[in-house]
Amino acid sequence: MRVLVIHSHPVIDSFSGALRDAASEGARAAGHDVRVLDLGAMNFNPVMSADELRGYKAVSSITSDDLTMHIDSVKWADVLVFVYPTWWSTLPAQLKGWLERVMRPGVAFVFDEDNKVRPGLRQVRTIVGITTYGSKWPYVKLMKDSGRRTLLRALKLNTSWRTRSKWLAFYGIDGASEARRAQFLGQVRKSMETL
């Protein structure tokens, strides 16, 4: 399968970066073709310009080479893997902006002849979320886990009804031991080996 790993963290050698590497290594070990988009390392601009918004429905209006490369990668992928820390109970701003700029009409969804929204990512077989939370699970549940809902509900609506999902969560990372962190890295690697 073709696996696209989208990583969002400003510090390349963070624990989130180790999760990015574990996910990529696990998928490669299973024989999958892997591409990585490291938004922090790429200094991806999450802000949609006024001109970009004006041409939002016209895919041909995309002139930025870096945005085109992201769109081509999404269209190439059978599996989308999102690796990020949960901040303020949701996705980091850079990842949210990536979704807004890349998952646009003609990519994530299309309009039919009646101007109704239809899925545009029918080739996606699996969506994987890998994230860390500073809080423990009961608090995350109370806060409704906005990042998870965005990826596994809203984004999934743009894929095939057969698309599977997998959520790998590390709760309470702020007080976690090195042993617990290492155990989670192993869990991520193994999970990606069995996509």
Helices and strands as residue ranges (DSSP letters): E 2-7, H 15-29, E 33-38, H 50-54, G 59-61, H 65-76, E 79-85, H 93-102, E 109-111, E 117-119, E 126-132, H 137-142, H 146-149, I 150-155, G 156-158, E 164-170, G 173-175, H 178-193
